[in-house]
Amino acid sequence: MADQAGPGTELEQDFDVLVLGAGSGGYACALRAAQLGMRVGLVEKDKVGGTCLHVGCIPTKALLHAAEVADAARESEQFGVHATLDGIDMDGVNGYKDAVVDRLHTGLSGLLKGRGVTTITGSGRLTSPRTVEVDGTTYTATHVVLASGSYAKTLPGLDLDGRVVSSTEALRLTEVPRSVVVLGGGVIGVEFASVWRSFGAEVTVLEALPRLVAAEDEACSKALERAFRKRGITLRTGTAFESVETTDDGVRVHVAGGDVLEADLLLVAVGRGPATDGLGYDDQGVAMERGFVLADERGRTNLDGVHAVGDIVPGLQLAHRGFAQGVLVAEDIAGLDPTPLDEALIPRVTYSDPEVASVGLTEAQAREAHGDAVETLTYDLGGNGKSQILKTQGFVKLVRRTDGPVLGVHMVGSRVGELIGEAQLITGWDAWPEDVAPLVHAHPTQNEALGEAHLALAGKPLHAHS
């Protein structure tokens, strides 16, 4: 059996599992199904790895690390190190970013081949609950997994013309813009705003909702906004976009109230939509809503033998969610009866400077569910030695049910995304503060902040100020 093929190439055409889309959810499903002994086909029109690897998580985080290096050079004197930032070489930055992506892509391609997954290169379309057509060739399977991913959304009347760009085009810029308006204050918008500010651009974030990263706990939004303003990023929250006109040297962005914002570039970061148009899903009777594929907690659609994972399924559009769903669906097909995902316990990280990381319920969600039987505690990173070494500000906020378990953990500060694993265990295992307080955390680490916060909430505050 061939491991990879394009149109016209001889290869296996009948599979136990055929996955349409090789992003995080799709390739995870393919790998796990192959590991469980199934014959697996994986259809991808571009490169395996999908949005996350090629135009999402990985390249944006590479840019954010380059931005961190730029800030370290610019601010080195506060550490007693004399260094200068002579400029940003975008060719060099892009070379570094692309090399990271290429290495991961090569590794993933080799892994799929080594596991015996047949990769079918081309545009796939669902033609029945058991068949997928790829550029004129029909492949059959006992189970079909829909994993076609997402695309960068825009707004009606907004044309991407080089001055108006999506996150995909923003990753390919060959020079740093002098000024940028970022339309959208969600995760994608604030991450690019953070990068460009570190690279020296004047940045304005335009958000119609009252606060940045509005899905996060309100305290996190306020802390991020304070940090962004301190960095010189202009915030226009609660302000609706009206229109944009392209000029010879930039854009003029018209907003509610009559104001006009001028910049070199407008980044449209208003979220991502499900990539399902024209793929035959609705033609075959797959239950859908607003372009999303409706699936149950085990990834099963309304059609027997047809499953769905990742960004096309309503919920958090996160690579690690799709990955976990892919594994779950493969195991469900194999009859292993896996435990469904608890969507509330999927960790979230915004990799701006400072980072925002959270898992579980926000304070508002907890109070909606439990009324007044909710307690919160905020531990300031000012009491954490490693945070002081890093010169970062922020906090760990715990939300618990009164005389009950921790329901949510919310953090702001440099590198707090690295703490989310323990926070997920705490919320996922319904731990009480008293359960976590005795655990010994290495010193000096930021991880201690989680321990100190739980000590305080358990009634034993040490470094926490009352």
PLY file of the C-alpha trace (Angstrom):
ply
format ascii 1.0
element vertex 466
property float x
property float y
property float z
element edge 465
property int vertex1
property int vertex2
end_header
0.00 0.00 0.00
1.31 3.41 -0.91
1.80 5.88 1.92
1.13 9.02 -0.06
-0.48 9.77 -3.37
-1.96 12.44 -5.54
-4.46 12.22 -8.39
-3.81 9.33 -10.73
-1.52 7.45 -8.32
-2.22 3.78 -7.57
-3.18 3.33 -3.91
-5.60 1.67 -1.51
-9.15 2.94 -2.04
-11.05 1.13 0.71
-10.44 2.00 4.38
-11.76 1.33 7.84
-11.42 5.06 8.62
-11.15 7.88 6.09
-10.40 11.32 7.53
-11.22 14.46 5.54
-8.70 17.07 6.69
-5.22 16.69 8.19
-5.23 19.39 10.84
-4.77 18.68 14.55
-8.04 16.77 14.91
-7.70 14.91 11.62
-4.13 13.70 11.93
-4.61 12.76 15.61
-7.60 10.63 14.64
-5.62 9.03 11.80
-2.62 8.23 13.99
-4.69 6.75 16.82
-6.86 4.72 14.43
-3.77 3.31 12.74
-2.27 2.54 16.13
-5.41 0.53 16.89
-4.90 -1.58 13.79
-7.29 0.07 11.36
-6.68 0.82 7.68
-6.62 4.63 7.58
-6.77 7.19 4.79
-6.10 10.88 5.39
-7.23 13.43 2.79
-5.57 16.86 2.69
-5.63 19.46 -0.09
-2.56 21.30 1.23
-0.01 20.12 3.80
-0.59 17.82 6.75
-0.71 19.78 9.98
-3.48 22.15 8.97
-4.08 25.69 10.21
-2.33 25.26 13.56
0.98 24.11 12.14
1.16 26.26 9.02
-0.80 29.49 9.58
-1.87 29.42 13.22
-0.51 28.25 16.56
3.07 27.42 15.61
4.08 30.34 13.35
2.35 32.93 15.55
4.10 31.61 18.66
7.42 31.73 16.80
6.71 35.41 16.06
5.83 35.97 19.70
9.13 34.44 20.80
11.01 36.68 18.37
9.08 39.59 19.89
10.14 38.49 23.38
13.78 38.46 22.24
13.35 41.98 20.83
11.92 43.21 24.12
14.73 41.53 26.06
17.32 43.35 23.97
15.48 46.67 24.23
15.08 46.39 28.00
18.37 44.64 28.80
19.83 47.43 30.95
17.33 46.75 33.74
19.15 43.42 34.18
22.59 45.02 34.08
23.24 43.81 30.54
24.27 46.33 27.89
22.67 45.40 24.58
21.00 47.31 21.79
18.14 46.51 19.44
19.33 47.61 16.02
16.14 46.62 14.22
13.90 43.80 13.11
14.97 41.79 10.06
11.69 40.30 8.88
13.45 38.05 6.40
15.40 36.61 9.32
12.31 36.38 11.52
10.37 34.63 8.77
13.26 32.28 8.12
13.33 31.28 11.78
9.53 30.87 11.86
9.39 28.86 8.65
12.22 26.58 9.78
10.27 25.68 12.91
7.19 24.90 10.82
9.18 22.90 8.27
10.82 20.74 10.94
7.49 19.94 12.55
5.86 19.26 9.17
8.65 16.89 8.19
8.36 15.08 11.50
4.57 14.74 11.23
4.77 13.50 7.63
7.29 10.87 8.65
5.18 9.84 11.61
2.08 9.32 9.45
4.09 7.29 6.94
5.68 5.23 9.68
2.27 4.41 11.17
1.00 3.20 7.77
-1.49 6.04 7.25
-2.27 6.58 3.55
-2.08 10.30 2.86
-4.20 11.32 -0.13
-3.28 14.74 -1.52
-6.18 16.65 -3.10
-9.52 18.34 -2.50
-11.98 15.96 -0.88
-15.77 16.02 -0.95
-18.25 13.84 0.94
-20.35 12.01 -1.68
-22.14 9.58 0.63
-21.87 8.50 4.28
-19.30 5.96 3.13
-17.47 7.68 0.27
-15.23 10.67 -0.33
-14.28 11.89 -3.78
-10.82 13.40 -4.16
-10.17 15.14 -7.48
-12.27 12.62 -9.39
-11.25 9.46 -7.52
-13.67 7.86 -5.07
-12.49 6.32 -1.80
-14.71 4.25 0.46
-14.62 3.67 4.20
-16.61 2.10 7.00
-16.22 5.33 8.96
-15.70 8.85 7.61
-14.34 11.56 9.92
-15.00 15.18 8.93
-12.09 17.37 10.05
-11.92 20.18 7.49
-10.95 22.90 9.96
-11.55 26.63 9.81
-10.74 29.81 7.91
-10.02 33.40 8.91
-13.32 35.28 8.90
-13.80 38.79 7.60
-16.70 41.26 7.57
-19.07 42.10 4.71
-17.51 44.64 2.37
-13.97 44.06 3.64
-11.66 42.97 0.83
-8.22 41.62 1.64
-6.13 43.79 -0.65
-2.63 43.89 0.86
-3.42 46.86 3.07
-6.31 44.98 4.67
-5.06 41.56 5.75
-6.11 38.48 7.70
-3.88 36.60 10.11
-2.71 34.39 7.24
-1.30 37.32 5.27
0.01 38.93 8.46
2.30 35.94 8.95
3.96 36.63 5.59
4.80 40.32 5.94
8.31 41.14 4.74
8.63 44.34 6.76
7.30 45.72 10.02
4.47 48.21 9.46
4.92 51.59 11.09
1.33 51.55 12.32
-1.46 48.99 12.50
-5.13 48.93 13.39
-6.13 45.50 14.69
-9.84 44.85 14.19
-10.76 42.41 16.94
-9.62 42.11 20.54
-9.85 38.35 20.86
-6.94 35.93 21.08
-5.67 36.38 17.51
-5.96 40.15 17.62
-4.15 40.68 20.90
-1.37 38.24 19.98
-0.58 40.12 16.76
-0.93 43.45 18.57
1.64 42.24 21.08
4.06 41.08 18.36
3.88 44.26 16.33
4.27 46.51 19.35
7.40 44.59 20.36
8.69 45.00 16.81
8.23 48.78 17.10
4.90 49.48 15.39
2.25 51.86 16.67
-0.75 49.65 17.40
-4.44 50.37 17.94
-6.83 47.56 18.88
-10.44 48.12 17.87
-13.01 45.94 19.65
-16.79 46.30 19.62
-17.21 44.44 22.92
-16.53 46.26 26.21
-13.21 44.48 26.87
-10.36 42.52 25.35
-10.41 38.68 25.41
-14.04 38.90 26.46
-14.36 35.12 26.90
-11.90 35.26 29.81
-12.54 36.24 33.41
-13.13 39.99 33.63
-10.15 40.42 35.96
-7.87 38.95 33.27
-9.24 41.35 30.67
-8.60 44.34 32.91
-5.06 43.22 33.71
-4.24 42.68 30.03
-5.67 46.08 29.12
-3.55 47.78 31.79
-0.44 46.02 30.55
-1.16 46.89 26.92
-1.70 50.55 27.74
1.57 50.57 29.68
3.26 49.18 26.57
1.84 52.02 24.49
-0.87 50.07 22.70
-3.99 52.14 22.09
-7.25 50.39 22.97
-10.63 51.31 21.51
-12.98 48.89 23.26
-16.74 49.27 23.00
-16.20 50.83 19.57
-17.83 49.47 16.44
-16.08 49.32 13.07
-17.96 50.98 10.22
-15.80 50.95 7.09
-12.28 51.19 5.69
-10.83 52.93 2.68
-7.45 52.11 1.19
-5.17 55.03 0.39
-1.89 55.24 -1.49
0.11 54.70 1.68
-2.23 52.94 4.07
-5.80 52.70 5.34
-8.37 55.02 6.86
-10.60 53.15 9.29
-13.97 54.71 10.11
-15.49 53.81 13.47
-18.73 54.56 15.29
-18.91 58.13 16.49
-17.27 59.56 13.40
-13.61 58.99 14.32
-11.12 58.01 11.63
-8.04 55.92 12.43
-5.15 56.08 9.97
-2.51 53.37 9.70
-0.30 51.46 7.29
-2.28 48.28 7.74
-5.62 46.92 8.97
-5.55 43.39 10.42
-8.95 41.73 10.39
-9.01 39.41 13.41
-12.70 38.79 13.96
-12.47 35.06 14.55
-12.50 31.90 12.47
-15.37 30.21 10.66
-15.96 26.51 9.93
-14.52 25.39 6.58
-17.50 23.35 5.38
-18.80 25.12 2.26
-18.75 23.05 -0.91
-17.58 19.86 0.77
-20.85 17.97 0.35
-21.76 17.81 4.02
-25.16 19.46 3.73
-25.85 17.72 0.39
-25.52 14.36 2.14
-27.81 15.39 4.99
-25.25 16.06 7.71
-26.96 18.09 10.45
-25.47 21.58 10.45
-26.00 24.99 12.02
-24.47 28.25 10.76
-21.91 26.22 8.82
-20.88 24.10 11.83
-21.33 20.33 11.90
-23.45 19.16 14.81
-22.00 16.19 16.65
-22.60 14.55 20.01
-20.09 14.22 22.86
-18.44 11.31 21.03
-18.10 13.14 17.73
-20.96 11.25 16.08
-23.10 13.14 13.56
-26.70 12.31 12.69
-25.45 10.02 9.88
-24.39 6.54 10.92
-20.64 6.11 10.38
-19.96 9.84 9.90
-18.04 11.65 12.66
-16.74 15.20 13.11
-13.89 16.77 15.06
-12.11 20.09 15.49
-13.04 23.61 14.49
-16.08 22.55 12.44
-17.79 21.35 15.65
-19.36 24.13 17.76
-17.21 25.04 20.77
-13.71 26.27 21.49
-11.65 26.47 18.30
-8.41 25.22 19.79
-5.87 22.81 18.33
-5.60 20.77 21.51
-9.39 20.37 21.65
-9.40 19.06 18.09
-6.47 16.75 18.85
-8.25 15.27 21.88
-11.47 14.87 19.88
-9.58 13.06 17.14
-8.16 10.55 19.60
-11.58 10.09 21.21
-13.32 9.43 17.88
-10.70 6.87 16.83
-11.10 5.05 20.14
-14.89 5.25 19.91
-14.81 3.70 16.44
-12.58 0.93 17.82
-15.15 0.21 20.55
-12.96 1.28 23.47
-15.71 3.43 25.09
-13.50 6.49 25.81
-14.60 9.14 28.30
-16.08 12.18 26.49
-14.33 15.53 26.82
-15.50 18.04 29.40
-15.45 21.25 27.36
-15.30 23.37 30.53
-11.99 21.75 31.46
-10.17 22.51 28.20
-7.30 24.92 29.01
-7.02 28.25 27.19
-3.90 30.35 26.67
-3.43 33.72 24.98
0.30 34.08 24.23
0.52 37.87 24.31
2.82 39.83 26.62
1.61 39.29 29.30
0.08 35.87 28.75
-3.44 34.98 29.85
-4.11 31.37 30.83
-7.25 29.83 32.26
-9.24 26.65 32.78
-12.68 26.05 34.19
-15.37 28.56 35.08
-14.93 32.31 35.25
-16.22 34.04 38.36
-19.31 35.20 36.44
-20.03 31.68 35.18
-19.55 30.23 38.65
-21.96 32.73 40.19
-24.48 32.03 37.46
-24.29 28.32 38.30
-23.98 28.51 42.10
-25.30 31.91 43.13
-23.65 33.36 46.24
-22.01 30.04 47.15
-18.80 31.08 45.39
-15.47 32.26 46.79
-12.57 33.83 44.91
-8.99 34.58 45.82
-6.41 36.54 43.83
-2.72 35.96 44.53
-0.52 38.75 43.18
2.66 37.62 41.42
4.45 40.33 43.36
4.83 37.70 46.09
6.42 35.17 43.75
10.23 35.16 43.54
10.54 33.84 39.97
8.03 36.39 38.71
10.10 39.13 40.29
13.22 37.73 38.61
11.38 37.82 35.28
10.04 41.30 36.10
6.49 40.29 35.26
3.29 41.47 36.88
0.02 39.61 37.14
-1.88 37.21 39.35
-3.39 33.81 39.94
-7.13 33.98 40.57
-8.97 30.99 42.01
-12.71 30.46 41.84
-14.21 27.83 44.13
-17.62 26.70 45.29
-17.98 27.65 48.96
-16.86 24.68 51.04
-16.26 22.83 47.80
-13.82 22.27 44.93
-11.92 24.74 42.77
-14.07 25.55 39.74
-11.69 27.77 37.78
-8.11 29.02 37.65
-7.26 32.28 35.84
-3.75 33.66 35.43
-2.02 36.69 33.90
1.73 37.17 33.57
4.75 36.18 31.52
4.91 32.43 30.90
1.81 31.58 32.94
0.71 29.34 30.07
3.27 26.86 31.37
1.27 26.59 34.62
-2.00 25.58 33.00
-1.26 21.84 33.18
-1.40 21.72 36.97
-4.38 24.05 36.96
-6.20 21.64 34.67
-5.50 18.74 37.03
-6.82 20.76 39.96
-10.11 21.63 38.28
-10.43 18.33 36.42
-10.10 16.26 39.58
-12.45 18.51 41.60
-9.67 19.30 44.05
-10.39 21.44 47.09
-7.88 24.14 48.08
-7.09 21.98 51.10
-6.07 19.17 48.73
-3.60 21.34 46.84
-2.18 23.30 49.78
0.02 20.42 51.11
1.64 19.81 47.70
5.27 20.95 47.59
6.14 23.28 44.73
9.77 23.79 43.71
11.39 27.09 44.64
11.89 29.46 42.95
9.32 28.79 40.24
6.20 30.53 39.07
4.50 27.23 39.84
4.77 28.24 43.51
2.17 30.91 42.82
-0.44 28.19 42.32
0.58 26.58 45.59
0.55 29.88 47.50
-2.86 30.79 46.09
-4.33 27.49 47.27
-2.65 27.87 50.66
-4.33 31.24 51.02
-7.74 29.96 49.91
-7.37 27.07 52.35
-7.00 29.62 55.15
-3.20 29.56 55.44
-1.97 32.68 53.62
1.81 33.02 53.81
3.15 35.35 51.12
-0.36 36.52 50.21
-1.41 39.90 51.59
-4.80 39.98 53.26
0 1
1 2
2 3
3 4
4 5
5 6
6 7
7 8
8 9
9 10
10 11
11 12
12 13
13 14
14 15
15 16
16 17
17 18
18 19
19 20
20 21
21 22
22 23
23 24
24 25
25 26
26 27
27 28
28 29
29 30
30 31
31 32
32 33
33 34
34 35
35 36
36 37
37 38
38 39
39 40
40 41
41 42
42 43
43 44
44 45
45 46
46 47
47 48
48 49
49 50
50 51
51 52
52 53
53 54
54 55
55 56
56 57
57 58
58 59
59 60
60 61
61 62
62 63
63 64
64 65
65 66
66 67
67 68
68 69
69 70
70 71
71 72
72 73
73 74
74 75
75 76
76 77
77 78
78 79
79 80
80 81
81 82
82 83
83 84
84 85
85 86
86 87
87 88
88 89
89 90
90 91
91 92
92 93
93 94
94 95
95 96
96 97
97 98
98 99
99 100
100 101
101 102
102 103
103 104
104 105
105 106
106 107
107 108
108 109
109 110
110 111
111 112
112 113
113 114
114 115
115 116
116 117
117 118
118 119
119 120
120 121
121 122
122 123
123 124
124 125
125 126
126 127
127 128
128 129
129 130
130 131
131 132
132 133
133 134
134 135
135 136
136 137
137 138
138 139
139 140
140 141
141 142
142 143
143 144
144 145
145 146
146 147
147 148
148 149
149 150
150 151
151 152
152 153
153 154
154 155
155 156
156 157
157 158
158 159
159 160
160 161
161 162
162 163
163 164
164 165
165 166
166 167
167 168
168 169
169 170
170 171
171 172
172 173
173 174
174 175
175 176
176 177
177 178
178 179
179 180
180 181
181 182
182 183
183 184
184 185
185 186
186 187
187 188
188 189
189 190
190 191
191 192
192 193
193 194
194 195
195 196
196 197
197 198
198 199
199 200
200 201
201 202
202 203
203 204
204 205
205 206
206 207
207 208
208 209
209 210
210 211
211 212
212 213
213 214
214 215
215 216
216 217
217 218
218 219
219 220
220 221
221 222
222 223
223 224
224 225
225 226
226 227
227 228
228 229
229 230
230 231
231 232
232 233
233 234
234 235
235 236
236 237
237 238
238 239
239 240
240 241
241 242
242 243
243 244
244 245
245 246
246 247
247 248
248 249
249 250
250 251
251 252
252 253
253 254
254 255
255 256
256 257
257 258
258 259
259 260
260 261
261 262
262 263
263 264
264 265
265 266
266 267
267 268
268 269
269 270
270 271
271 272
272 273
273 274
274 275
275 276
276 277
277 278
278 279
279 280
280 281
281 282
282 283
283 284
284 285
285 286
286 287
287 288
288 289
289 290
290 291
291 292
292 293
293 294
294 295
295 296
296 297
297 298
298 299
299 300
300 301
301 302
302 303
303 304
304 305
305 306
306 307
307 308
308 309
309 310
310 311
311 312
312 313
313 314
314 315
315 316
316 317
317 318
318 319
319 320
320 321
321 322
322 323
323 324
324 325
325 326
326 327
327 328
328 329
329 330
330 331
331 332
332 333
333 334
334 335
335 336
336 337
337 338
338 339
339 340
340 341
341 342
342 343
343 344
344 345
345 346
346 347
347 348
348 349
349 350
350 351
351 352
352 353
353 354
354 355
355 356
356 357
357 358
358 359
359 360
360 361
361 362
362 363
363 364
364 365
365 366
366 367
367 368
368 369
369 370
370 371
371 372
372 373
373 374
374 375
375 376
376 377
377 378
378 379
379 380
380 381
381 382
382 383
383 384
384 385
385 386
386 387
387 388
388 389
389 390
390 391
391 392
392 393
393 394
394 395
395 396
396 397
397 398
398 399
399 400
400 401
401 402
402 403
403 404
404 405
405 406
406 407
407 408
408 409
409 410
410 411
411 412
412 413
413 414
414 415
415 416
416 417
417 418
418 419
419 420
420 421
421 422
422 423
423 424
424 425
425 426
426 427
427 428
428 429
429 430
430 431
431 432
432 433
433 434
434 435
435 436
436 437
437 438
438 439
439 440
440 441
441 442
442 443
443 444
444 445
445 446
446 447
447 448
448 449
449 450
450 451
451 452
452 453
453 454
454 455
455 456
456 457
457 458
458 459
459 460
460 461
461 462
462 463
463 464
464 465
